[in-house]
Amino acid sequence: MTVFSKTPVIGALLAQVVAMPLVAIATALLSQSIDHTLLILMAVLLQGLLAALICRLLGLAVWWLVIAFLFPLALAGALLAGNLPAWPFGLAFLVLALVFSNTARGRVPLYLTNSQTASVLKDLMTERKATRFLDLGCGLGGVVRALDGEGRQARGIENAPAVFLLARLLSRLSRSGDIRRGDLWRADVSKEDVVYAFLSPEPMAPLWKKLSKEMKPGSLFISNSFAVPDHEPDETWTLSDGRKTVLYLYAIGREAA
Ligand SMILES: C[S@@+](CC[C@H](N)C(=O)[O-])C[C@H]1O[C@@H](n2cnc3c(N)ncnc32)[C@H](O)[C@@H]1O
């Protein structure tokens, strides 16, 4: 855990800023001896490499190293491409902000549960005669729509604006599932039979603290891929889908019982 664990984007920006003067010195030293185009290419590569190295020293996750390396290349590419119109960049930024604005803060990216896993969840609910399902951070709401109906009520909560809008639209069009915009940390989980989450390692400990306190006895928390640290699941299911999805099942109220 470092100072930048919670705000890796600041660490990544700092890495670029720290790398810049070093690259400027190296470029100045080599400017007389190598060709101009080669010099620019070298400067850009060096900036990316140094920034990635600094990100590593700051303890950032591996994908930030990749971003730090590619950022100067993308910037140089855009500048060298000449008179490009500005609007595609603005639009791309807006779309990324609407989809991923919560990722830097919450450390939970968008990836989706596959249909085989949704079908296993559906069978589990049928077998256990569970009727109420909540997906915390429901993404595009695929699981919610797959589980809603046939006596089951499925809800989803999502806080990324564009993802929420699309999920809600799809659910309205298919008339299945109830998708709400909101923060999973404020969700009322007290009436659900099954609460499902497919998040990341980061929120699992505080999430378990919330759920074990607020969910009703006899209900079930299922986490896709990420186990609660320092707490044995009651069951672990490894599915036979392509990515060998692992589901961790936690029965609520087991200790009390
Ligand atoms: C890995 S995706 C999983 C999507 C969906 N549950 C599925 O399995 O297909 C996690 C989702 O959680 C959302 N998310 C992250 N933090 C959240 C928060 N605090 N409140 C609500 N949603 C959140 C993200 O925007 C993302 O869409």
The ligand as an SDF file (V2000), in Angstrom:
LIG
                    3D

 27 29  0  0  0  0  0  0  0  0999 V2000
  -16.5900   -5.5540  -13.1210 C   0  0  0  0  0  0  0  0  0  0  0  0
  -18.0200   -4.6500  -13.4660 S   0  0  0  0  0  0  0  0  0  0  0  0
  -19.2360   -5.8920  -13.2260 C   0  0  0  0  0  0  0  0  0  0  0  0
  -20.5260   -5.5990  -13.9220 C   0  0  0  0  0  0  0  0  0  0  0  0
  -21.6570   -6.5980  -13.6340 C   0  0  0  0  0  0  0  0  0  0  0  0
  -21.8310   -6.8050  -12.2200 N   0  0  0  0  0  0  0  0  0  0  0  0
  -21.3800   -7.9270  -14.2800 C   0  0  0  0  0  0  0  0  0  0  0  0
  -20.9670   -8.8150  -13.5520 O   0  0  0  0  0  0  0  0  0  0  0  0
  -21.5590   -8.0490  -15.4830 O   0  0  0  0  0  0  0  0  0  0  0  0
  -18.1270   -3.6430  -12.0150 C   0  0  0  0  0  0  0  0  0  0  0  0
  -19.0850   -2.5010  -12.1320 C   0  0  0  0  0  0  0  0  0  0  0  0
  -19.1900   -1.8870  -10.8540 O   0  0  0  0  0  0  0  0  0  0  0  0
  -19.3870   -0.4980  -11.0420 C   0  0  0  0  0  0  0  0  0  0  0  0
  -19.0420    0.1870   -9.7990 N   0  0  0  0  0  0  0  0  0  0  0  0
  -17.8100    0.3790   -9.2710 C   0  0  0  0  0  0  0  0  0  0  0  0
  -17.8750    1.0450   -8.1130 N   0  0  0  0  0  0  0  0  0  0  0  0
  -19.1900    1.2690   -7.8850 C   0  0  0  0  0  0  0  0  0  0  0  0
  -19.9080    1.9300   -6.8340 C   0  0  0  0  0  0  0  0  0  0  0  0
  -19.2750    2.4560   -5.7890 N   0  0  0  0  0  0  0  0  0  0  0  0
  -21.2460    1.9740   -6.9100 N   0  0  0  0  0  0  0  0  0  0  0  0
  -21.9040    1.4310   -7.9760 C   0  0  0  0  0  0  0  0  0  0  0  0
  -21.2740    0.8130   -9.0070 N   0  0  0  0  0  0  0  0  0  0  0  0
  -19.9450    0.7360   -8.9600 C   0  0  0  0  0  0  0  0  0  0  0  0
  -18.4570   -0.1890  -12.2060 C   0  0  0  0  0  0  0  0  0  0  0  0
  -18.8310    1.0150  -12.8520 O   0  0  0  0  0  0  0  0  0  0  0  0
  -18.6510   -1.4120  -13.0870 C   0  0  0  0  0  0  0  0  0  0  0  0
  -19.6820   -1.1990  -14.0180 O   0  0  0  0  0  0  0  0  0  0  0  0
  1  2  1  0
  2  3  1  0
  2 10  1  0
  3  4  1  0
  4  5  1  0
  5  6  1  0
  5  7  1  0
  7  8  2  0
  7  9  1  0
 10 11  1  0
 11 12  1  0
 11 26  1  0
 12 13  1  0
 13 14  1  0
 13 24  1  0
 14 15  1  0
 14 23  1  0
 15 16  2  0
 16 17  1  0
 17 18  1  0
 17 23  2  0
 18 19  1  0
 18 20  2  0
 20 21  1  0
 21 22  2  0
 22 23  1  0
 24 25  1  0
 24 26  1  0
 26 27  1  0
M  CHG  2   2   1   9  -1
M  END
$$$$
